[in-house]
Amino acid sequence: MTLAMGWDEWAKHDAVALANRVRAGEVSAAELAAQVAAGIAKVNPALGAVVEVFEDLVAEPFRDGTSPDGPFAGVPYLMKDLGPTLKGRLQEMGSHLMQGNRAQADSFLAGQIRRAGLNILGRTTTPEFGCCSAAENPAMYVTRNPWNTGYTTNGSSAGTAAAVAAGVLPISHATDGGGSIRIPAGATGNIGLKPSRGVFSIAPYASDLTGLVSIQGCHSRTVRDTALFVDACRGGAPGEFMPYWKADEAYSALIRRDPKPLRIALSHEWGDYRAVPHFVAELERVGRLLESLGHHVEWALPRVDFRAAFAAQTTCYVSNFAQTVNNLIAPLGLDRPPADKVEPINIRIWEAGIGTSFTERARMQAVFNSTSRAFGEFFEEWDIILTPITALPTPVIGTTEYLTISDNPDVYDWFGNLWRNFAYTPLSNLCGIPAISLPLAWQESGLPLGIQAQTRQAGDGLLLQLAAQVERAIGGRWNDGKRPGVHVTAG
């Protein structure tokens, strides 16, 4: 099959550029879909990133309601196999339990994505129910890092991270309940924004009130792609519990201007958790880059009871995931998750969390409140806080301690171990504040290291504005202009 572009040409395009070419009549949405399908065929055997390609949407990009008049004009998009549902399509959530599960209706956000002109033409990998650090169950699939396939991508937006980093497509869906957009973006060299609460709907199956920590988003390779995605897909469904706020100005316009000089705090000492020395040095280096752009940078930390915050976050995860599992087994006529179809840690989470009392949740929510107030007070004095995306290096494939296939008998010890590595991302979910991972640093292994910026509630535009300023300063050369070894342009 003859493709519309050579791979080197393809890799130079972000989603905005592809949409512009479609509108100019230089390439069709069907040709873009065929190129992505070919890219998947080329790299997926090495990466294990894509679960399924919707062949009918490769041939006919607009048959499922994608708008040719949307700003993305038919640009291909992959959906993480978790979260928003697509009517009649499989959604299996990385689980043996859910094999063959077909959605009965589109979610609200799926409709927003299609109205934006994105052609959802397949599914990307996720760990079971999105509840661990990597999509790595050999009985299901193993998703590998395109920079070095001996390493994981982290998770839970594993397949999206690998596909975008490998040049298959410029933008793809991700979700984040404690870092699952930002952590894999950080390990694979992508841009990953976790928006504020009140940006993307999770209707009709949950709301910002019931979901509490979970948010939708994307991975991209340019700031303008992420900005346009937020502009085009934001907004609440009818009957939302929480208000959905609107930005004063479209982010696509805002990012063309540099932000005012900002007060930027650096930190890596979050309660009991510390980054490895190399990550601290990389954080300091990025801080100097921001100083060179005119910002004030120094070490500072919110006055947060970190132990209480992480304990509350653990309570939230254990009780939320227990209900998620319960809601999935009930229609199957099961009174407990079956050991042959659900991974061990997820069974232990169900056991630990299914009896959570309202009193325990109320205590948890009180800590959520005090933590959010502490961050809010901090952002009265500081505009941004910068951290490494993780405290520890990205694990090699086969490191089971962070996975839900772990044999750890103590689910609370398992979560405590997660926080030692993934310390810096979950509290923004707890507080509902925005955070972004930018591919500005490197691990000693040679993998990318994301640097995370967080700011006050509804400050998503400021994060994107700062990211765009950095992008211009480095000439668009995220990851120092390097590409991973497994990439559509290779071989």
Secondary structure, 3 states (H helix, E strand, C coil): CCCCCCHHHHHCCCHHHHHHHHHCCCCCHHHHHHHHHHHHHHHHHHHCCEEEECHHHHHCCCCCCCCCCCCCCCEEEEEECCCCCCCCCECCCCCCCCCCCECCCCCHHHHHHHHCCEEEEEEECCCHHHCCCCCEECCCEECEECCEEEEECCCCCHHHHHHHHCCCCCEEEEEECCCCCHHHHHHHCCEEEECCCCCECCCCCCCHHHHCCCEEEEEECCHHHHHHHHHHHCECCCCCCCCCCCCCCCHHHHCCCCCCCCEEEECCCECCECCCHHHHHHHHHHHHHHHHCCCEEEECCCCCCHHHHHHHHHHHHHHHHHHHHHHHHHHHCCCCCCCCCCCHHHHHHHHHHCCCCHHHHHHHHHHHHHHHHHHHHHHHHCCEEEEECCCCCCCECCCHHHCCCCCCCCHHHHHHHHHHHCCCCHHHHHHCCCEEEEEEEECCCCCEEEEEEECCCCCHHHHHHHHHHHHHHCCCCHHHHCCCCCCCCCC
